[in-house]
Amino acid sequence: MNAYVADFSAPKDISRSRVEEYIFANSFDRPTLVIDTDRVARQFRALRAGLGQADIHYAVKANPAPEILHTLVGLGSHFDAASRVEIEMCLAQGARPEQVSFGNTIKKVSDIAWAHEVGINLFAADAEEELEKLAEHAPGAQVYIRLIVENCQADWPLTRKFGCAGDKAPALFAYAKELGLKPVGLSFHVGSQTRRAEMWGDVLDQVASVWANLKSEGHALDLLNIGGGFPAFYGQAIDAPEAYARQVMEMVQARFGDVARVMAEPGRGLVAEAGAIAAEVVLVSKKSENDLHRWVYLDIGRFSGLAETEGEAIRYQFATQRDHEAFAPCVLAGPSCDSADVLYERRPVELPVGLKSGDKVAIRNCGAYTSTYASVGFNGFPPLDVVVI
């Protein structure tokens, strides 16, 4: 199977992407995310080829840039929206209501009513009260029940907050019917950045058991939402997108047979590799003469776009104009007056020894979950600018 592979034993000369070339050829007043919509389109086509009959519902939260949504509408994508604003953004770019699902299990009554009024008819739920809200404000709507699943193999597990236990699903299906809703299937999320398709196996087994139990109780299921989890390249080996998606669908087919509707919700796996951030070194220092590592401070940190470095869960890669020089490990931190604004310390980052204030740094594969996390200018540092090429 094709895969992207990284070797951390020494810095590597990785060819520059189109966005990186743009970053090093231009000047920026502040940290700027550069997005290549052609790359988004290529990734969409690769995932669609592997997913086969499944509908791609792009997870808008990953990056709601209008240019990305417009590109995906043109390619026939569907959309997973988490809020009224995200639905509005999809519709503004030409998506039809039937192409949008309201996938957040925690929705305000006013947003449910508005979504139903504009034609949204597919909603997620995981609790009785959510079903009651839907029945009152989106009567007759289709609902799918989100399940809690366990998967310790994802780099960013998404358990506990969303979903219900599998043994609760039959009661929610029955209650939805009693309320006049149309329970049509199940959803789950294998966990963000599930790097290899084979890691889906245990989770699919869990969901298949609940699916079979519901059918045995007489419930008609025609929709399986397999969620996201499709990975991006951050240095560790991942399966290539088409091969990854194809293997996942083979595993789904083996466990569920022919399902009338399969939804997939790639976010990170669709847009992360289409973007890079133009950043700048602000300071290089050592805390003492005996300090083993330099501290390199960038003009962007955890509060201005790189929130996913929390716990060093997502490990971005970096390119500089000094990559021909010798490399050495460093602690990487952001610019804010907050001691939590440290990106990588437990596992230091290899960067050129000659880095100094003013040097430009391109942070690779940042197209997902950066611009939206950077919406507040903490400490007065401006949020990410976004440029689309």
ZIMO-V890984 format. One line per field, one symbol per residue. ss: DSSP state (H for helix, E for strand, - for the rest). burial: 1 if it has 24 or more other ideal C-beta (glycine too) atoms within 12 Angstrom, else 0. A space follows every 50 residues. Layout:
ss = ???
burial = ???
This chain:
ss = --EE-------------HHHHHHHH------EEEE-HHHHHHHHHHHHHH H---EEEEEHHH---HHHHHHHHH---EEEE--HHHHHHHHH----HHHE EE------HHHHHHHHH----EEEE--HHHHHHHHHH----EEEEEE--- -----E-------E-HHHHHHHHHHHHH---EEEEEE----E----HHHH HHHHHHHHHHHHHHHH------EEE------------EE-HHHHHHHHHH HHHHHH----EEEE---HHHHHHHEEEEEEEEEEE--------EEEEE-- ------HHHHHH-----EEE------EEEEEEE--------EEEEEEEEE EE-------EEEE--------------HHH----EEEE-
burial = 00010000001000001111011100010111111110111111111101 10011111111111111111111010111111110111111010101011 11111010001101110101111111100111111011001111111110 10111111100111010111111011101011111111111111111011 10110111111001000010111111111111111101111111111110 11001100101111111111111111111111010000000011111111 11111111100111111111111000101111111100001111100111 110010001111111111111111000100101111111
